[in-house]
């Protein structure tokens, strides 16, 4: 999905859900969303737009451990720290380290 597509998706979701709810789901501040939509965001919007696609894009990936999962779940799993809590957590962490989704 291109940056303009992600911006359009962001605008659509803000209209549907409201700015505060979108910000909560993206784990960013409502001010950042407001600035991004108004063209006043000073930093690079790439991270926020990537998160928009992950959370709202409806895309899925084929995880070698969990199978077909939503991209948002993939993103959440790859952000988790290493833990030896169970064998699946270890397998996920190892798989995420070499995954093309992990930038």
C-alpha positions as CSV (number, residue, x, y, z in Angstrom):
1,X,0.0,0.0,0.0
2,X,1.4,3.4,-0.9
3,X,1.7,6.4,1.4
4,X,-1.3,8.2,-0.3
5,X,-3.4,5.0,0.1
6,X,-2.4,4.8,3.8
7,X,-3.3,8.5,4.3
8,X,-6.7,7.9,2.7
9,X,-7.2,4.9,4.9
10,X,-6.3,7.0,7.9
11,X,-8.8,9.7,7.0
12,X,-11.5,7.1,6.5
13,X,-10.9,5.5,9.8
14,X,-10.8,8.8,11.6
15,X,-14.2,9.6,10.0
16,X,-15.6,6.2,11.1
17,X,-14.1,5.8,14.6
18,X,-12.9,9.3,15.6
19,X,-9.4,10.6,16.1
20,X,-9.0,9.5,19.7
21,X,-10.0,5.9,18.9
22,X,-7.7,5.7,15.9
23,X,-4.8,7.1,17.9
24,X,-5.4,4.6,20.6
25,X,-5.5,1.7,18.2
26,X,-2.3,2.9,16.5
27,X,-0.6,3.5,19.9
28,X,0.2,7.1,19.0
29,X,-1.1,10.4,20.3
30,X,-4.2,12.1,19.0
31,X,-2.1,15.2,18.4
32,X,0.2,13.2,16.1
33,X,-2.9,12.1,14.1
34,X,-4.2,15.6,14.0
35,X,-0.9,17.0,12.8
36,X,-0.4,14.3,10.2
37,X,-3.9,14.9,8.8
38,X,-3.4,18.7,8.6
39,X,0.0,18.4,7.0
40,X,1.8,19.9,10.0
41,X,3.5,16.7,11.3
42,X,7.2,17.6,11.6
43,X,8.7,14.1,11.7
44,X,8.6,11.4,9.0
45,X,5.1,9.9,8.8
46,X,6.4,6.5,7.7
47,X,6.1,4.7,11.0
48,X,2.6,6.0,11.6
49,X,1.5,5.1,8.1
50,X,3.0,1.7,8.3
51,X,1.0,1.1,11.5
52,X,-2.2,2.3,9.8
53,X,-1.7,-0.4,7.2
54,X,-0.9,-3.0,9.8
55,X,-3.9,-2.2,12.0
56,X,-6.6,-1.1,9.4
57,X,-5.3,-2.5,6.1
58,X,-7.0,-5.9,6.5
59,X,-3.8,-7.7,5.3
60,X,-2.7,-11.0,6.5
61,X,0.7,-12.8,6.5
62,X,1.7,-16.5,6.6
63,X,3.6,-16.9,9.9
64,X,5.8,-20.0,10.1
65,X,4.7,-20.6,13.7
66,X,1.1,-19.4,13.9
67,X,0.0,-19.9,10.2
68,X,-2.2,-17.2,8.5
69,X,-2.6,-14.2,10.9
70,X,-3.6,-10.6,10.5
71,X,-0.7,-8.2,9.9
72,X,-1.6,-6.3,13.1
73,X,-1.1,-9.5,15.1
74,X,2.2,-10.1,13.3
75,X,3.3,-6.6,14.2
76,X,2.4,-7.1,17.9
77,X,4.2,-10.5,18.1
78,X,7.4,-9.2,16.6
79,X,7.6,-6.3,19.1
80,X,7.5,-8.7,22.1
81,X,10.8,-9.2,23.9
82,X,12.4,-12.6,24.1
83,X,11.0,-14.9,26.8
84,X,11.3,-18.5,27.7
85,X,7.7,-18.6,29.0
86,X,6.8,-21.4,26.7
87,X,8.0,-23.1,23.5
88,X,5.7,-21.2,21.2
89,X,7.0,-17.8,22.5
90,X,10.6,-19.0,21.8
91,X,9.7,-20.2,18.3
92,X,7.9,-17.0,17.5
93,X,10.8,-14.9,18.6
94,X,13.2,-16.9,16.5
95,X,11.0,-16.8,13.5
96,X,10.4,-13.1,13.8
97,X,14.2,-12.4,13.9
98,X,14.6,-13.5,10.2
99,X,11.2,-12.5,8.9
100,X,10.8,-10.1,6.0
101,X,8.0,-8.3,8.0
102,X,10.5,-7.4,10.7
103,X,12.2,-4.2,9.5
